[in-house]
Amino acid sequence: MKPTKMRNKMIYRASYQTKSKQLGSALSKDLHKKYGKRSVRVIEGDSVTILRGEFKGVDGKVAEVSTDKSSVAI
């Protein structure tokens, strides 16, 4: 089986705990220095900046986090 197919299969069959870990986001340089971590899980109320895609540069707060869909609403 191709590695990409295996990876997609693992993502699709992932447990809620694993899916939750996949909803992480990189921290800003200030927060990285303060907490000593590069990324943390996103929760409701977090302030975020979109860095890629159609909405690049948009700032906002996280309104909803869905582990079922592996998505974050801002």
N, CA, C and O atoms as a Tripos MOL2 file, in Angstrom:
@<TRIPOS>MOLECULE
protein
  296   295    74     0     0
PROTEIN
NO_CHARGES

@<TRIPOS>ATOM
      1 N           0.8460   -1.1860    0.0000 N.3       1 MET1
      2 CA          0.0000    0.0000    0.0000 C.3       1 MET1
      3 C           0.8900    1.2480    0.0000 C.2       1 MET1
      4 O           1.9370    1.2720    0.6480 O.2       1 MET1
      5 N           0.4690    2.2680   -0.7230 N.am      2 LYS2
      6 CA          1.2500    3.4980   -0.7910 C.3       2 LYS2
      7 C           1.2600    4.2060    0.5630 C.2       2 LYS2
      8 O           0.2780    4.1410    1.3040 O.2       2 LYS2
      9 N           2.3600    4.8800    0.8870 N.am      3 PRO3
     10 CA          2.4370    5.5900    2.1620 C.3       3 PRO3
     11 C           1.3430    6.6450    2.3410 C.2       3 PRO3
     12 O           0.8360    6.8280    3.4480 O.2       3 PRO3
     13 N           0.9770    7.3400    1.2570 N.am      4 THR4
     14 CA         -0.0770    8.3590    1.3830 C.3       4 THR4
     15 C          -1.4170    7.7240    1.7080 C.2       4 THR4
     16 O          -2.2040    8.2740    2.4780 O.2       4 THR4
     17 N          -1.6720    6.5670    1.1190 N.am      5 LYS5
     18 CA         -2.9250    5.8600    1.3840 C.3       5 LYS5
     19 C          -2.9620    5.3840    2.8350 C.2       5 LYS5
     20 O          -4.0030    5.4510    3.4900 O.2       5 LYS5
     21 N          -1.8280    4.9050    3.3300 N.am      6 MET6
     22 CA         -1.7410    4.4510    4.7190 C.3       6 MET6
     23 C          -1.9440    5.6110    5.6850 C.2       6 MET6
     24 O          -2.6410    5.4800    6.6910 O.2       6 MET6
     25 N          -1.3240    6.7550    5.3680 N.am      7 ARG7
     26 CA         -1.4500    7.9370    6.2220 C.3       7 ARG7
     27 C          -2.8980    8.4290    6.2610 C.2       7 ARG7
     28 O          -3.4190    8.7500    7.3290 O.2       7 ARG7
     29 N          -3.5430    8.4870    5.0990 N.am      8 ASN8
     30 CA         -4.9390    8.9150    5.0450 C.3       8 ASN8
     31 C          -5.8430    7.9720    5.8280 C.2       8 ASN8
     32 O          -6.7970    8.4080    6.4740 O.2       8 ASN8
     33 N          -5.5400    6.6850    5.7690 N.am      9 LYS9
     34 CA         -6.3040    5.6810    6.5020 C.3       9 LYS9
     35 C          -6.1620    5.9020    8.0100 C.2       9 LYS9
     36 O          -7.1430    5.8090    8.7480 O.2       9 LYS9
     37 N          -4.9430    6.1940    8.4660 N.am     10 MET10
     38 CA         -4.7020    6.4360    9.8910 C.3      10 MET10
     39 C          -5.4170    7.6980   10.3690 C.2      10 MET10
     40 O          -5.9600    7.7260   11.4740 O.2      10 MET10
     41 N          -5.4180    8.7360    9.5420 N.am     11 ILE11
     42 CA         -6.1010    9.9800    9.9040 C.3      11 ILE11
     43 C          -7.6040    9.7460    9.9890 C.2      11 ILE11
     44 O          -8.2590   10.2420   10.9060 O.2      11 ILE11
     45 N          -8.1570    8.9900    9.0350 N.am     12 TYR12
     46 CA         -9.5950    8.7230    8.9990 C.3      12 TYR12
     47 C         -10.0360    7.8900   10.2000 C.2      12 TYR12
     48 O         -11.1130    8.1160   10.7540 O.2      12 TYR12
     49 N          -9.2050    6.9270   10.6040 N.am     13 ARG13
     50 CA         -9.5560    6.0170   11.7000 C.3      13 ARG13
     51 C          -9.0640    6.4980   13.0690 C.2      13 ARG13
     52 O          -9.1760    5.7610   14.0480 O.2      13 ARG13
     53 N          -8.5370    7.6840   13.1550 N.am     14 ALA14
     54 CA         -7.9350    8.1800   14.3940 C.3      14 ALA14
     55 C          -8.9690    8.2940   15.5130 C.2      14 ALA14
     56 O         -10.1420    8.5700   15.2600 O.2      14 ALA14
     57 N          -8.5250    8.0790   16.7480 N.am     15 SER15
     58 CA         -9.3910    8.2320   17.9090 C.3      15 SER15
     59 C          -9.6040    9.7170   18.1920 C.2      15 SER15
     60 O          -8.9220   10.5650   17.6170 O.2      15 SER15
     61 N         -10.5430   10.0280   19.0730 N.am     16 TYR16
     62 CA        -10.8220   11.4240   19.4060 C.3      16 TYR16
     63 C          -9.6070   12.1000   20.0330 C.2      16 TYR16
     64 O          -9.3530   13.2800   19.7910 O.2      16 TYR16
     65 N          -8.8580   11.3490   20.8370 N.am     17 GLN17
     66 CA         -7.6670   11.9100   21.4650 C.3      17 GLN17
     67 C          -6.6310   12.3010   20.4110 C.2      17 GLN17
     68 O          -6.0200   13.3660   20.5050 O.2      17 GLN17
     69 N          -6.4350   11.4520   19.4200 N.am     18 THR18
     70 CA         -5.4840   11.7430   18.3490 C.3      18 THR18
     71 C          -5.9730   12.8950   17.4850 C.2      18 THR18
     72 O          -5.1850   13.7590   17.1010 O.2      18 THR18
     73 N          -7.2750   12.9160   17.1750 N.am     19 LYS19
     74 CA         -7.8440   14.0100   16.3850 C.3      19 LYS19
     75 C          -7.7130   15.3290   17.1320 C.2      19 LYS19
     76 O          -7.4860   16.3740   16.5210 O.2      19 LYS19
     77 N          -7.8550   15.2830   18.4410 N.am     20 SER20
     78 CA         -7.7190   16.4830   19.2590 C.3      20 SER20
     79 C          -6.3020   17.0330   19.1740 C.2      20 SER20
     80 O          -6.1050   18.2460   19.1090 O.2      20 SER20
     81 N          -5.3180   16.1430   19.1760 N.am     21 LYS21
     82 CA         -3.9230   16.5660   19.0690 C.3      21 LYS21
     83 C          -3.6210   17.1670   17.7010 C.2      21 LYS21
     84 O          -2.7310   18.0070   17.5730 O.2      21 LYS21
     85 N          -4.3580   16.7390   16.6820 N.am     22 GLN22
     86 CA         -4.1510   17.2510   15.3300 C.3      22 GLN22
     87 C          -4.6900   18.6640   15.1650 C.2      22 GLN22
     88 O          -4.3990   19.3140   14.1610 O.2      22 GLN22
     89 N          -5.4700   19.1560   16.1260 N.am     23 LEU23
     90 CA         -6.0370   20.5030   16.0570 C.3      23 LEU23
     91 C          -5.1380   21.5120   16.7630 C.2      23 LEU23
     92 O          -5.6290   22.4240   17.4280 O.2      23 LEU23
     93 N          -3.8460   21.3550   16.6250 N.am     24 GLY24
     94 CA         -2.8880   22.2670   17.2330 C.3      24 GLY24
     95 C          -2.5980   23.4440   16.3400 C.2      24 GLY24
     96 O          -2.8780   23.4210   15.1420 O.2      24 GLY24
     97 N          -2.0300   24.4790   16.9390 N.am     25 SER25
     98 CA         -1.6750   25.6690   16.1820 C.3      25 SER25
     99 C          -0.3550   26.2150   16.7140 C.2      25 SER25
    100 O          -0.0650   26.1150   17.9060 O.2      25 SER25
    101 N           0.4380   26.7930   15.8190 N.am     26 ALA26
    102 CA          1.7320   27.3530   16.2040 C.3      26 ALA26
    103 C           1.5390   28.6100   17.0410 C.2      26 ALA26
    104 O           0.6140   29.3870   16.8060 O.2      26 ALA26
    105 N           2.4130   28.8030   18.0150 N.am     27 LEU27
    106 CA          2.3590   29.9890   18.8700 C.3      27 LEU27
    107 C           3.1820   31.1230   18.2720 C.2      27 LEU27
    108 O           4.0900   30.8990   17.4710 O.2      27 LEU27
    109 N           2.8460   32.3420   18.6790 N.am     28 SER28
    110 CA          3.6410   33.4980   18.2550 C.3      28 SER28
    111 C           5.0030   33.4450   18.9490 C.2      28 SER28
    112 O           5.1930   32.6760   19.8910 O.2      28 SER28
    113 N           5.9370   34.2520   18.4890 N.am     29 LYS29
    114 CA          7.2870   34.2410   19.0590 C.3      29 LYS29
    115 C           7.2820   34.6160   20.5350 C.2      29 LYS29
    116 O           8.0410   34.0550   21.3250 O.2      29 LYS29
    117 N           6.4160   35.5760   20.9120 N.am     30 ASP30
    118 CA          6.3310   35.9890   22.3170 C.3      30 ASP30
    119 C           5.8530   34.8390   23.1960 C.2      30 ASP30
    120 O           6.4470   34.5560   24.2360 O.2      30 ASP30
    121 N           4.7710   34.1730   22.7690 N.am     31 LEU31
    122 CA          4.2290   33.0670   23.5540 C.3      31 LEU31
    123 C           5.1800   31.8700   23.5490 C.2      31 LEU31
    124 O           5.2480   31.1300   24.5310 O.2      31 LEU31
    125 N           5.9110   31.6770   22.4540 N.am     32 HIS32
    126 CA          6.8890   30.5890   22.3800 C.3      32 HIS32
    127 C           7.9800   30.7820   23.4280 C.2      32 HIS32
    128 O           8.3860   29.8240   24.0850 O.2      32 HIS32
    129 N           8.4560   32.0160   23.5860 N.am     33 LYS33
    130 CA          9.4730   32.3000   24.6010 C.3      33 LYS33
    131 C           8.9060   32.1450   26.0090 C.2      33 LYS33
    132 O           9.5830   31.6380   26.9030 O.2      33 LYS33
    133 N           7.6510   32.5860   26.2050 N.am     34 LYS34
    134 CA          7.0290   32.5550   27.5290 C.3      34 LYS34
    135 C           6.7820   31.1210   28.0110 C.2      34 LYS34
    136 O           7.0840   30.7920   29.1590 O.2      34 LYS34
    137 N           6.2330   30.2670   27.1360 N.am     35 TYR35
    138 CA          5.8330   28.9210   27.5370 C.3      35 TYR35
    139 C           6.8180   27.8300   27.1250 C.2      35 TYR35
    140 O           6.7290   26.7090   27.6250 O.2      35 TYR35
    141 N           7.7490   28.1320   26.2300 N.am     36 GLY36
    142 CA          8.7290   27.1420   25.8130 C.3      36 GLY36
    143 C           8.1580   26.0470   24.9270 C.2      36 GLY36
    144 O           8.7420   24.9690   24.8220 O.2      36 GLY36
    145 N           7.0220   26.3100   24.2890 N.am     37 LYS37
    146 CA          6.4060   25.3530   23.3730 C.3      37 LYS37
    147 C           6.1480   26.0380   22.0480 C.2      37 LYS37
    148 O           5.8710   27.2360   22.0010 O.2      37 LYS37
    149 N           6.2400   25.2740   20.9700 N.am     38 ARG38
    150 CA          6.0130   25.8500   19.6420 C.3      38 ARG38
    151 C           4.5370   25.8210   19.2460 C.2      38 ARG38
    152 O           4.0680   26.7070   18.5310 O.2      38 ARG38
    153 N           3.8070   24.8080   19.7090 N.am     39 SER39
    154 CA          2.4010   24.7170   19.3350 C.3      39 SER39
    155 C           1.5820   24.1290   20.4770 C.2      39 SER39
    156 O           2.0920   23.3730   21.3040 O.2      39 SER39
    157 N           0.3000   24.4920   20.5030 N.am     40 VAL40
    158 CA         -0.6390   23.9850   21.5050 C.3      40 VAL40
    159 C          -1.9780   23.7240   20.8230 C.2      40 VAL40
    160 O          -2.2090   24.1580   19.6940 O.2      40 VAL40
    161 N          -2.8540   23.0110   21.5230 N.am     41 ARG41
    162 CA         -4.1710   22.7330   20.9750 C.3      41 ARG41
    163 C          -5.0160   24.0030   21.0230 C.2      41 ARG41
    164 O          -4.9210   24.7870   21.9670 O.2      41 ARG41
    165 N          -5.8350   24.1940   20.0050 N.am     42 VAL42
    166 CA         -6.7040   25.3660   19.9190 C.3      42 VAL42
    167 C          -7.9600   25.1120   20.7440 C.2      42 VAL42
    168 O          -8.5450   24.0310   20.6660 O.2      42 VAL42
    169 N          -8.3830   26.1070   21.5390 N.am     43 ILE43
    170 CA         -9.6330   26.0240   22.2830 C.3      43 ILE43
    171 C         -10.4720   27.2610   21.9860 C.2      43 ILE43
    172 O          -9.9670   28.2450   21.4450 O.2      43 ILE43
    173 N         -11.7500   27.2080   22.3390 N.am     44 GLU44
    174 CA        -12.6510   28.3320   22.0850 C.3      44 GLU44
    175 C         -12.1750   29.5620   22.8470 C.2      44 GLU44
    176 O         -11.7830   29.4740   24.0110 O.2      44 GLU44
    177 N         -12.2160   30.7130   22.1710 N.am     45 GLY45
    178 CA        -11.8030   31.9640   22.7890 C.3      45 GLY45
    179 C         -10.3720   32.3630   22.4790 C.2      45 GLY45
    180 O          -9.9730   33.4910   22.7720 O.2      45 GLY45
    181 N          -9.5860   31.4620   21.8920 N.am     46 ASP46
    182 CA         -8.2050   31.7980   21.5190 C.3      46 ASP46
    183 C          -8.1890   32.8280   20.3930 C.2      46 ASP46
    184 O          -9.0320   32.7900   19.4960 O.2      46 ASP46
    185 N          -7.2340   33.7410   20.4430 N.am     47 SER47
    186 CA         -7.0290   34.6920   19.3470 C.3      47 SER47
    187 C          -6.0840   34.0560   18.3390 C.2      47 SER47
    188 O          -5.0110   33.5720   18.6970 O.2      47 SER47
    189 N          -6.4950   34.0640   17.0660 N.am     48 VAL48
    190 CA         -5.6980   33.4240   16.0250 C.3      48 VAL48
    191 C          -5.5530   34.3350   14.8130 C.2      48 VAL48
    192 O          -6.3760   35.2200   14.5770 O.2      48 VAL48
    193 N          -4.4920   34.1020   14.0530 N.am     49 THR49
    194 CA         -4.2670   34.7630   12.7740 C.3      49 THR49
    195 C          -4.1000   33.6780   11.7220 C.2      49 THR49
    196 O          -3.3070   32.7530   11.9000 O.2      49 THR49
    197 N          -4.8380   33.7850   10.6350 N.am     50 ILE50
    198 CA         -4.7490   32.8030    9.5650 C.3      50 ILE50
    199 C          -3.5400   33.1460    8.7040 C.2      50 ILE50
    200 O          -3.4000   34.2780    8.2410 O.2      50 ILE50
    201 N          -2.6660   32.1600    8.4920 N.am     51 LEU51
    202 CA         -1.4150   32.3890    7.7800 C.3      51 LEU51
    203 C          -1.4160   31.8630    6.3510 C.2      51 LEU51
    204 O          -0.5590   32.2530    5.5580 O.2      51 LEU51
    205 N          -2.3590   30.9850    6.0010 N.am     52 ARG52
    206 CA         -2.3690   30.3970    4.6660 C.3      52 ARG52
    207 C          -3.7800   30.3670    4.1060 C.2      52 ARG52
    208 O          -4.7640   30.3960    4.8440 O.2      52 ARG52
    209 N          -3.8540   30.3080    2.7870 N.am     53 GLY53
    210 CA         -5.1340   30.1170    2.1230 C.3      53 GLY53
    211 C          -5.8300   31.4040    1.7340 C.2      53 GLY53
    212 O          -5.2370   32.4830    1.7340 O.2      53 GLY53
    213 N          -7.0980   31.2640    1.4050 N.am     54 GLU54
    214 CA         -7.9100   32.3710    0.8990 C.3      54 GLU54
    215 C          -8.0550   33.5000    1.9140 C.2      54 GLU54
    216 O          -8.0960   34.6710    1.5360 O.2      54 GLU54
    217 N          -8.1330   33.1580    3.2000 N.am     55 PHE55
    218 CA         -8.3620   34.1520    4.2470 C.3      55 PHE55
    219 C          -7.0750   34.5510    4.9640 C.2      55 PHE55
    220 O          -7.1210   34.9540    6.1260 O.2      55 PHE55
    221 N          -5.9420   34.4480    4.2990 N.am     56 LYS56
    222 CA         -4.6390   34.7780    4.8760 C.3      56 LYS56
    223 C          -4.6370   36.2030    5.4230 C.2      56 LYS56
    224 O          -5.0800   37.1370    4.7540 O.2      56 LYS56
    225 N          -4.1270   36.3600    6.6580 N.am     57 GLY57
    226 CA         -4.0260   37.6770    7.2770 C.3      57 GLY57
    227 C          -5.2160   38.0540    8.1330 C.2      57 GLY57
    228 O          -5.1870   39.0970    8.7870 O.2      57 GLY57
    229 N          -6.2700   37.2350    8.1520 N.am     58 VAL58
    230 CA         -7.4670   37.5390    8.9350 C.3      58 VAL58
    231 C          -7.2190   37.1810   10.3970 C.2      58 VAL58
    232 O          -6.7380   36.0900   10.7030 O.2      58 VAL58
    233 N          -7.5520   38.1100   11.3000 N.am     59 ASP59
    234 CA         -7.4590   37.8700   12.7390 C.3      59 ASP59
    235 C          -8.8550   37.5940   13.2810 C.2      59 ASP59
    236 O          -9.8470   38.0800   12.7380 O.2      59 ASP59
    237 N          -8.9260   36.8120   14.3510 N.am     60 GLY60
    238 CA        -10.2190   36.5450   14.9570 C.3      60 GLY60
    239 C         -10.0770   35.6560   16.1720 C.2      60 GLY60
    240 O          -8.9770   35.2500   16.5480 O.2      60 GLY60
    241 N         -11.2300   35.3580   16.7860 N.am     61 LYS61
    242 CA        -11.2620   34.4610   17.9350 C.3      61 LYS61
    243 C         -11.9260   33.1620   17.5160 C.2      61 LYS61
    244 O         -12.8090   33.1500   16.6580 O.2      61 LYS61
    245 N         -11.4970   32.0790   18.1240 N.am     62 VAL62
    246 CA        -12.0440   30.7670   17.8070 C.3      62 VAL62
    247 C         -13.4410   30.6720   18.4030 C.2      62 VAL62
    248 O         -13.6180   30.8230   19.6120 O.2      62 VAL62
    249 N         -14.4400   30.4210   17.5450 N.am     63 ALA63
    250 CA        -15.8280   30.3250   17.9840 C.3      63 ALA63
    251 C         -16.2130   28.8810   18.2980 C.2      63 ALA63
    252 O         -16.9660   28.6270   19.2380 O.2      63 ALA63
    253 N         -15.6930   27.9350   17.5090 N.am     64 GLU64
    254 CA        -16.0730   26.5410   17.6830 C.3      64 GLU64
    255 C         -14.9330   25.6350   17.2400 C.2      64 GLU64
    256 O         -14.2500   25.9130   16.2550 O.2      64 GLU64
    257 N         -14.7360   24.5470   17.9830 N.am     65 VAL65
    258 CA        -13.7360   23.5410   17.6280 C.3      65 VAL65
    259 C         -14.4600   22.2080   17.4920 C.2      65 VAL65
    260 O         -15.1110   21.7580   18.4350 O.2      65 VAL65
    261 N         -14.3540   21.5760   16.3340 N.am     66 SER66
    262 CA        -15.0230   20.3080   16.0740 C.3      66 SER66
    263 C         -13.9790   19.2140   15.8710 C.2      66 SER66
    264 O         -13.2620   19.2120   14.8700 O.2      66 SER66
    265 N         -13.8940   18.2790   16.8300 N.am     67 THR67
    266 CA        -12.9480   17.1770   16.6780 C.3      67 THR67
    267 C         -13.4800   16.1510   15.6850 C.2      67 THR67
    268 O         -12.6940   15.4430   15.0550 O.2      67 THR67
    269 N         -14.8110   16.0550   15.5330 N.am     68 ASP68
    270 CA        -15.3910   15.1260   14.5620 C.3      68 ASP68
    271 C         -14.9570   15.4840   13.1460 C.2      68 ASP68
    272 O         -14.5270   14.6230   12.3780 O.2      68 ASP68
    273 N         -15.0750   16.7640   12.8120 N.am     69 LYS69
    274 CA        -14.7530   17.2270   11.4650 C.3      69 LYS69
    275 C         -13.3030   17.6790   11.3370 C.2      69 LYS69
    276 O         -12.8470   17.9920   10.2370 O.2      69 LYS69
    277 N         -12.5780   17.7160   12.4460 N.am     70 SER70
    278 CA        -11.2040   18.2320   12.4820 C.3      70 SER70
    279 C         -11.1460   19.6450   11.9100 C.2      70 SER70
    280 O         -10.3120   19.9520   11.0580 O.2      70 SER70
    281 N         -12.0480   20.5010   12.3970 N.am     71 SER71
    282 CA        -12.1150   21.8670   11.8840 C.3      71 SER71
    283 C         -12.2560   22.8710   13.0200 C.2      71 SER71
    284 O         -12.6640   22.5350   14.1320 O.2      71 SER71
    285 N         -11.9030   24.1180   12.7020 N.am     72 VAL72
    286 CA        -11.9870   25.2110   13.6610 C.3      72 VAL72
    287 C         -12.7580   26.3480   13.0080 C.2      72 VAL72
    288 O         -12.4380   26.7510   11.8890 O.2      72 VAL72
    289 N         -13.7820   26.8750   13.7020 N.am     73 ALA73
    290 CA        -14.5550   28.0140   13.1860 C.3      73 ALA73
    291 C         -14.0810   29.2790   13.8800 C.2      73 ALA73
    292 O         -13.9000   29.3060   15.0980 O.2      73 ALA73
    293 N         -13.8800   30.3420   13.0780 N.am     74 ILE74
    294 CA        -13.3920   31.6160   13.6190 C.3      74 ILE74
    295 C         -14.4560   32.6800   13.4280 C.2      74 ILE74
    296 O         -14.2530   33.8320   13.8130 O.2      74 ILE74
@<TRIPOS>BOND
     1     1     2 1
     2     2     3 1
     3     3     4 2
     4     3     5 am
     5     5     6 1
     6     6     7 1
     7     7     8 2
     8     7     9 am
     9     9    10 1
    10    10    11 1
    11    11    12 2
    12    11    13 am
    13    13    14 1
    14    14    15 1
    15    15    16 2
    16    15    17 am
    17    17    18 1
    18    18    19 1
    19    19    20 2
    20    19    21 am
    21    21    22 1
    22    22    23 1
    23    23    24 2
    24    23    25 am
    25    25    26 1
    26    26    27 1
    27    27    28 2
    28    27    29 am
    29    29    30 1
    30    30    31 1
    31    31    32 2
    32    31    33 am
    33    33    34 1
    34    34    35 1
    35    35    36 2
    36    35    37 am
    37    37    38 1
    38    38    39 1
    39    39    40 2
    40    39    41 am
    41    41    42 1
    42    42    43 1
    43    43    44 2
    44    43    45 am
    45    45    46 1
    46    46    47 1
    47    47    48 2
    48    47    49 am
    49    49    50 1
    50    50    51 1
    51    51    52 2
    52    51    53 am
    53    53    54 1
    54    54    55 1
    55    55    56 2
    56    55    57 am
    57    57    58 1
    58    58    59 1
    59    59    60 2
    60    59    61 am
    61    61    62 1
    62    62    63 1
    63    63    64 2
    64    63    65 am
    65    65    66 1
    66    66    67 1
    67    67    68 2
    68    67    69 am
    69    69    70 1
    70    70    71 1
    71    71    72 2
    72    71    73 am
    73    73    74 1
    74    74    75 1
    75    75    76 2
    76    75    77 am
    77    77    78 1
    78    78    79 1
    79    79    80 2
    80    79    81 am
    81    81    82 1
    82    82    83 1
    83    83    84 2
    84    83    85 am
    85    85    86 1
    86    86    87 1
    87    87    88 2
    88    87    89 am
    89    89    90 1
    90    90    91 1
    91    91    92 2
    92    91    93 am
    93    93    94 1
    94    94    95 1
    95    95    96 2
    96    95    97 am
    97    97    98 1
    98    98    99 1
    99    99   100 2
   100    99   101 am
   101   101   102 1
   102   102   103 1
   103   103   104 2
   104   103   105 am
   105   105   106 1
   106   106   107 1
   107   107   108 2
   108   107   109 am
   109   109   110 1
   110   110   111 1
   111   111   112 2
   112   111   113 am
   113   113   114 1
   114   114   115 1
   115   115   116 2
   116   115   117 am
   117   117   118 1
   118   118   119 1
   119   119   120 2
   120   119   121 am
   121   121   122 1
   122   122   123 1
   123   123   124 2
   124   123   125 am
   125   125   126 1
   126   126   127 1
   127   127   128 2
   128   127   129 am
   129   129   130 1
   130   130   131 1
   131   131   132 2
   132   131   133 am
   133   133   134 1
   134   134   135 1
   135   135   136 2
   136   135   137 am
   137   137   138 1
   138   138   139 1
   139   139   140 2
   140   139   141 am
   141   141   142 1
   142   142   143 1
   143   143   144 2
   144   143   145 am
   145   145   146 1
   146   146   147 1
   147   147   148 2
   148   147   149 am
   149   149   150 1
   150   150   151 1
   151   151   152 2
   152   151   153 am
   153   153   154 1
   154   154   155 1
   155   155   156 2
   156   155   157 am
   157   157   158 1
   158   158   159 1
   159   159   160 2
   160   159   161 am
   161   161   162 1
   162   162   163 1
   163   163   164 2
   164   163   165 am
   165   165   166 1
   166   166   167 1
   167   167   168 2
   168   167   169 am
   169   169   170 1
   170   170   171 1
   171   171   172 2
   172   171   173 am
   173   173   174 1
   174   174   175 1
   175   175   176 2
   176   175   177 am
   177   177   178 1
   178   178   179 1
   179   179   180 2
   180   179   181 am
   181   181   182 1
   182   182   183 1
   183   183   184 2
   184   183   185 am
   185   185   186 1
   186   186   187 1
   187   187   188 2
   188   187   189 am
   189   189   190 1
   190   190   191 1
   191   191   192 2
   192   191   193 am
   193   193   194 1
   194   194   195 1
   195   195   196 2
   196   195   197 am
   197   197   198 1
   198   198   199 1
   199   199   200 2
   200   199   201 am
   201   201   202 1
   202   202   203 1
   203   203   204 2
   204   203   205 am
   205   205   206 1
   206   206   207 1
   207   207   208 2
   208   207   209 am
   209   209   210 1
   210   210   211 1
   211   211   212 2
   212   211   213 am
   213   213   214 1
   214   214   215 1
   215   215   216 2
   216   215   217 am
   217   217   218 1
   218   218   219 1
   219   219   220 2
   220   219   221 am
   221   221   222 1
   222   222   223 1
   223   223   224 2
   224   223   225 am
   225   225   226 1
   226   226   227 1
   227   227   228 2
   228   227   229 am
   229   229   230 1
   230   230   231 1
   231   231   232 2
   232   231   233 am
   233   233   234 1
   234   234   235 1
   235   235   236 2
   236   235   237 am
   237   237   238 1
   238   238   239 1
   239   239   240 2
   240   239   241 am
   241   241   242 1
   242   242   243 1
   243   243   244 2
   244   243   245 am
   245   245   246 1
   246   246   247 1
   247   247   248 2
   248   247   249 am
   249   249   250 1
   250   250   251 1
   251   251   252 2
   252   251   253 am
   253   253   254 1
   254   254   255 1
   255   255   256 2
   256   255   257 am
   257   257   258 1
   258   258   259 1
   259   259   260 2
   260   259   261 am
   261   261   262 1
   262   262   263 1
   263   263   264 2
   264   263   265 am
   265   265   266 1
   266   266   267 1
   267   267   268 2
   268   267   269 am
   269   269   270 1
   270   270   271 1
   271   271   272 2
   272   271   273 am
   273   273   274 1
   274   274   275 1
   275   275   276 2
   276   275   277 am
   277   277   278 1
   278   278   279 1
   279   279   280 2
   280   279   281 am
   281   281   282 1
   282   282   283 1
   283   283   284 2
   284   283   285 am
   285   285   286 1
   286   286   287 1
   287   287   288 2
   288   287   289 am
   289   289   290 1
   290   290   291 1
   291   291   292 2
   292   291   293 am
   293   293   294 1
   294   294   295 1
   295   295   296 2
@<TRIPOS>SUBSTRUCTURE
     1 MET1         2 RESIDUE 1 A MET
     2 LYS2         6 RESIDUE 1 A LYS
     3 PRO3        10 RESIDUE 1 A PRO
     4 THR4        14 RESIDUE 1 A THR
     5 LYS5        18 RESIDUE 1 A LYS
     6 MET6        22 RESIDUE 1 A MET
     7 ARG7        26 RESIDUE 1 A ARG
     8 ASN8        30 RESIDUE 1 A ASN
     9 LYS9        34 RESIDUE 1 A LYS
    10 MET10       38 RESIDUE 1 A MET
    11 ILE11       42 RESIDUE 1 A ILE
    12 TYR12       46 RESIDUE 1 A TYR
    13 ARG13       50 RESIDUE 1 A ARG
    14 ALA14       54 RESIDUE 1 A ALA
    15 SER15       58 RESIDUE 1 A SER
    16 TYR16       62 RESIDUE 1 A TYR
    17 GLN17       66 RESIDUE 1 A GLN
    18 THR18       70 RESIDUE 1 A THR
    19 LYS19       74 RESIDUE 1 A LYS
    20 SER20       78 RESIDUE 1 A SER
    21 LYS21       82 RESIDUE 1 A LYS
    22 GLN22       86 RESIDUE 1 A GLN
    23 LEU23       90 RESIDUE 1 A LEU
    24 GLY24       94 RESIDUE 1 A GLY
    25 SER25       98 RESIDUE 1 A SER
    26 ALA26      102 RESIDUE 1 A ALA
    27 LEU27      106 RESIDUE 1 A LEU
    28 SER28      110 RESIDUE 1 A SER
    29 LYS29      114 RESIDUE 1 A LYS
    30 ASP30      118 RESIDUE 1 A ASP
    31 LEU31      122 RESIDUE 1 A LEU
    32 HIS32      126 RESIDUE 1 A HIS
    33 LYS33      130 RESIDUE 1 A LYS
    34 LYS34      134 RESIDUE 1 A LYS
    35 TYR35      138 RESIDUE 1 A TYR
    36 GLY36      142 RESIDUE 1 A GLY
    37 LYS37      146 RESIDUE 1 A LYS
    38 ARG38      150 RESIDUE 1 A ARG
    39 SER39      154 RESIDUE 1 A SER
    40 VAL40      158 RESIDUE 1 A VAL
    41 ARG41      162 RESIDUE 1 A ARG
    42 VAL42      166 RESIDUE 1 A VAL
    43 ILE43      170 RESIDUE 1 A ILE
    44 GLU44      174 RESIDUE 1 A GLU
    45 GLY45      178 RESIDUE 1 A GLY
    46 ASP46      182 RESIDUE 1 A ASP
    47 SER47      186 RESIDUE 1 A SER
    48 VAL48      190 RESIDUE 1 A VAL
    49 THR49      194 RESIDUE 1 A THR
    50 ILE50      198 RESIDUE 1 A ILE
    51 LEU51      202 RESIDUE 1 A LEU
    52 ARG52      206 RESIDUE 1 A ARG
    53 GLY53      210 RESIDUE 1 A GLY
    54 GLU54      214 RESIDUE 1 A GLU
    55 PHE55      218 RESIDUE 1 A PHE
    56 LYS56      222 RESIDUE 1 A LYS
    57 GLY57      226 RESIDUE 1 A GLY
    58 VAL58      230 RESIDUE 1 A VAL
    59 ASP59      234 RESIDUE 1 A ASP
    60 GLY60      238 RESIDUE 1 A GLY
    61 LYS61      242 RESIDUE 1 A LYS
    62 VAL62      246 RESIDUE 1 A VAL
    63 ALA63      250 RESIDUE 1 A ALA
    64 GLU64      254 RESIDUE 1 A GLU
    65 VAL65      258 RESIDUE 1 A VAL
    66 SER66      262 RESIDUE 1 A SER
    67 THR67      266 RESIDUE 1 A THR
    68 ASP68      270 RESIDUE 1 A ASP
    69 LYS69      274 RESIDUE 1 A LYS
    70 SER70      278 RESIDUE 1 A SER
    71 SER71      282 RESIDUE 1 A SER
    72 VAL72      286 RESIDUE 1 A VAL
    73 ALA73      290 RESIDUE 1 A ALA
    74 ILE74      294 RESIDUE 1 A ILE
